[in-house]
Amino acid sequence: MRITRAEALARFPNGLGDNRDEMQLSCYILCHPIVKSDGEVIGVIELHRHNIDTPFYKEDEEIVHSYLIWGGIALHYADLNSIMNKQKKLNDFLLSVVRSIFQDMISMDAVIKKVMNFAQRLVDADRASLFLVDSRTKELYARIFDMGSGKDQCGSDPLLENSVKEIRFPIGTGIAGLVATSGGILNIPDAYKDERFNRGVDQMTGYVTKSILCMPVFIRSTIIGVVQMVNKKRGLFTKDDEEAFEMFAVYCGLALHHAKLYDKIRRSEQKYRVALEVLSYHNSCSDDEFELARAMGVPKSIPGLDDFFFKPTSIDGMQKVHYAVYQFIELFGLTRFDLDYIYRFVLTVKKNYRAVPYHNWSHGFTVAHCMYCIIKKTTVFRPLEVIPIFRHF
C-alpha cells in the first residue's frame, strides 16, 4: 500500500500504528505485509518519508518486496529457533523434575511439596495448591495447602503447615472442584470477576487472588488431583503456560501415583513387621536354650536377693533366668512343681519379651523381684494368692 499523508488521514482518522509526533509529519507512507512461505501474514513493515518530497514508487515497492521475502524467511527461522529453545528449556526443566521426585521418594507429603514447588517455578506463580481426590468420600483434600512466599528450604510454608493440617471440600465446589468434575483447564485472568471464585479464603487469609490457572492431574484417564496456580508474578497466565503446565501435569500424575504405591508398600511392611512381632510372642524356648540353661543349674544361695535394694541391672539376661527360677523355688519349693518345666517357662517368657527401651525382659524381672521381696518379707497375701500373683509378674 502506497499512500500520501492526506489519504492516510482520510482513511485512518484514528491514526496510524505508530503515532509518534515525527510520524504524524510523514508526507508519504509505504506499508507491506511480511508473509511466510505458506501464505500466513506474520507482520507488517511501515515506511515513512517526511523529509523528502518524493513519493514511493512501484520500484520502491518491488525492492521492499524482494527484501521482505528474505526477511520473512529470517523471521520464520528465528521463530522456530525461539520455539526450539523454549522446548529445550521445558525438557530440561521436566528432566530435573523427574530426577528430583523419583530419586528421592520419601513420602506422599514430600512428593507433594516438590510438585508444588516445581509448578510454581514453571509458570512463575506466587502461590500453589495441590488437592487430591478422595474417591471414597467424593471430596478434594489437601494436607499441604497454599505454598508461597516464606517457605523453607524444603519448599514448605511453616506457618500454613502448622495452622492447616488438612482441608476438605466436596468435589464440584469452587474452581478446583469444578476442574476435578469437568477435567478441563481453567485460566481465569480476574478471579473477582468470576462468580465461581470463592472469596472466603481471601477474606480469611488477607491474601488477594488476581489470576488463577487450574489444571487436573490424570493417571490412567482418571482424575487423581487438581493443581492450582495463583497470581502470575509478571502479567497473566498465557496459552504457553497452559501447554507447559499440561505436560508437567503428566509427570505430576506419575509421581503422585508412585508415591501412593510407595506409601502402600511402606504400610504393608510395617504391618508385616508387627505381624512378625505378634507371632514371636508365641515362640517357645528351643531345646538347645533349655539344655544350656539347665546345665548351668540353679544357684544354691544368692545373698541379698530378698533385699529391696538389690540391683537387677547388675546381672545379665541369662543370670536373670537363674535368679527367677531361684526365687520361685524359694517361695514354693519343688514338691508340686517340675524344675524342667519351670526353666522352660522362664526361658519362654524371656524369649517373648521385645527388645524395646521400657517393657523388656529386664523390666519384667525387676517387677517379679519386687513381688518376691514383698512376699518374702510380709504376710499381705494368703498362700493361694501368692502363686498366681508371682506368676503374673
ChimeraX attribute file (.defattr): number of C-alpha atoms within 10 A of each C-alpha:
attribute: neighborCount
match mode: 1-to-1
recipient: residues
	/A:1	10
	/A:2	17
	/A:3	16
	/A:4	16
	/A:5	17
	/A:6	12
	/A:7	13
	/A:8	18
	/A:9	14
	/A:10	10
	/A:11	12
	/A:12	11
	/A:13	8
	/A:14	10
	/A:15	13
	/A:16	14
	/A:17	9
	/A:18	10
	/A:19	10
	/A:20	10
	/A:21	8
	/A:22	10
	/A:23	16
	/A:24	15
	/A:25	13
	/A:26	18
	/A:27	20
	/A:28	22
	/A:29	20
	/A:30	19
	/A:31	15
	/A:32	16
	/A:33	17
	/A:34	21
	/A:35	20
	/A:36	19
	/A:37	10
	/A:38	6
	/A:39	8
	/A:40	10
	/A:41	12
	/A:42	12
	/A:43	13
	/A:44	12
	/A:45	11
	/A:46	14
	/A:47	15
	/A:48	20
	/A:49	18
	/A:50	16
	/A:51	10
	/A:52	10
	/A:53	9
	/A:54	10
	/A:55	17
	/A:56	18
	/A:57	10
	/A:58	10
	/A:59	9
	/A:60	13
	/A:61	16
	/A:62	11
	/A:63	10
	/A:64	18
	/A:65	16
	/A:66	11
	/A:67	12
	/A:68	20
	/A:69	14
	/A:70	13
	/A:71	16
	/A:72	19
	/A:73	15
	/A:74	13
	/A:75	17
	/A:76	16
	/A:77	12
	/A:78	12
	/A:79	12
	/A:80	12
	/A:81	12
	/A:82	12
	/A:83	12
	/A:84	12
	/A:85	12
	/A:86	14
	/A:87	13
	/A:88	12
	/A:89	12
	/A:90	17
	/A:91	15
	/A:92	12
	/A:93	16
	/A:94	18
	/A:95	12
	/A:96	12
	/A:97	21
	/A:98	16
	/A:99	11
	/A:100	15
	/A:101	22
	/A:102	14
	/A:103	9
	/A:104	11
	/A:105	17
	/A:106	13
	/A:107	15
	/A:108	17
	/A:109	15
	/A:110	17
	/A:111	22
	/A:112	26
	/A:113	22
	/A:114	19
	/A:115	26
	/A:116	26
	/A:117	22
	/A:118	22
	/A:119	25
	/A:120	21
	/A:121	12
	/A:122	16
	/A:123	23
	/A:124	18
	/A:125	23
	/A:126	18
	/A:127	22
	/A:128	26
	/A:129	24
	/A:130	27
	/A:131	26
	/A:132	21
	/A:133	21
	/A:134	15
	/A:135	11
	/A:136	6
	/A:137	10
	/A:138	12
	/A:139	19
	/A:140	24
	/A:141	20
	/A:142	20
	/A:143	16
	/A:144	24
	/A:145	23
	/A:146	21
	/A:147	23
	/A:148	19
	/A:149	11
	/A:150	12
	/A:151	14
	/A:152	9
	/A:153	7
	/A:154	10
	/A:155	19
	/A:156	23
	/A:157	19
	/A:158	12
	/A:159	10
	/A:160	16
	/A:161	15
	/A:162	9
	/A:163	8
	/A:164	13
	/A:165	11
	/A:166	11
	/A:167	13
	/A:168	14
	/A:169	16
	/A:170	14
	/A:171	21
	/A:172	16
	/A:173	17
	/A:174	16
	/A:175	24
	/A:176	27
	/A:177	22
	/A:178	19
	/A:179	24
	/A:180	29
	/A:181	14
	/A:182	11
	/A:183	17
	/A:184	12
	/A:185	18
	/A:186	17
	/A:187	20
	/A:188	20
	/A:189	18
	/A:190	14
	/A:191	20
	/A:192	15
	/A:193	10
	/A:194	11
	/A:195	10
	/A:196	13
	/A:197	18
	/A:198	14
	/A:199	14
	/A:200	9
	/A:201	12
	/A:202	11
	/A:203	10
	/A:204	8
	/A:205	8
	/A:206	9
	/A:207	9
	/A:208	14
	/A:209	17
	/A:210	15
	/A:211	20
	/A:212	24
	/A:213	26
	/A:214	26
	/A:215	25
	/A:216	30
	/A:217	28
	/A:218	21
	/A:219	17
	/A:220	9
	/A:221	8
	/A:222	11
	/A:223	19
	/A:224	20
	/A:225	27
	/A:226	28
	/A:227	23
	/A:228	25
	/A:229	26
	/A:230	25
	/A:231	24
	/A:232	20
	/A:233	13
	/A:234	10
	/A:235	10
	/A:236	19
	/A:237	22
	/A:238	14
	/A:239	10
	/A:240	11
	/A:241	15
	/A:242	18
	/A:243	11
	/A:244	19
	/A:245	22
	/A:246	16
	/A:247	13
	/A:248	21
	/A:249	22
	/A:250	14
	/A:251	20
	/A:252	30
	/A:253	22
	/A:254	17
	/A:255	23
	/A:256	25
	/A:257	17
	/A:258	17
	/A:259	22
	/A:260	15
	/A:261	13
	/A:262	16
	/A:263	16
	/A:264	12
	/A:265	12
	/A:266	13
	/A:267	12
	/A:268	12
	/A:269	12
	/A:270	12
	/A:271	12
	/A:272	12
	/A:273	12
	/A:274	12
	/A:275	11
	/A:276	11
	/A:277	14
	/A:278	13
	/A:279	11
	/A:280	14
	/A:281	14
	/A:282	12
	/A:283	12
	/A:284	16
	/A:285	18
	/A:286	12
	/A:287	10
	/A:288	9
	/A:289	14
	/A:290	18
	/A:291	13
	/A:292	10
	/A:293	18
	/A:294	15
	/A:295	8
	/A:296	10
	/A:297	12
	/A:298	18
	/A:299	11
	/A:300	6
	/A:301	10
	/A:302	10
	/A:303	7
	/A:304	10
	/A:305	17
	/A:306	18
	/A:307	15
	/A:308	14
	/A:309	10
	/A:310	15
	/A:311	12
	/A:312	18
	/A:313	12
	/A:314	8
	/A:315	11
	/A:316	10
	/A:317	14
	/A:318	12
	/A:319	16
	/A:320	22
	/A:321	22
	/A:322	20
	/A:323	21
	/A:324	22
	/A:325	20
	/A:326	19
	/A:327	21
	/A:328	20
	/A:329	16
	/A:330	13
	/A:331	14
	/A:332	13
	/A:333	13
	/A:334	12
	/A:335	8
	/A:336	7
	/A:337	12
	/A:338	10
	/A:339	17
	/A:340	11
	/A:341	11
	/A:342	16
	/A:343	23
	/A:344	21
	/A:345	17
	/A:346	18
	/A:347	23
	/A:348	19
	/A:349	18
	/A:350	21
	/A:351	18
	/A:352	19
	/A:353	17
	/A:354	15
	/A:355	11
	/A:356	8
	/A:357	8
	/A:358	10
	/A:359	11
	/A:360	14
	/A:361	19
	/A:362	20
	/A:363	15
	/A:364	15
	/A:365	20
	/A:366	18
	/A:367	13
	/A:368	20
	/A:369	25
	/A:370	18
	/A:371	19
	/A:372	24
	/A:373	17
	/A:374	16
	/A:375	19
	/A:376	14
	/A:377	12
	/A:378	8
	/A:379	9
	/A:380	10
	/A:381	12
	/A:382	9
	/A:383	11
	/A:384	8
	/A:385	10
	/A:386	16
	/A:387	14
	/A:388	10
	/A:389	14
	/A:390	18
	/A:391	11
	/A:392	7
	/A:393	14
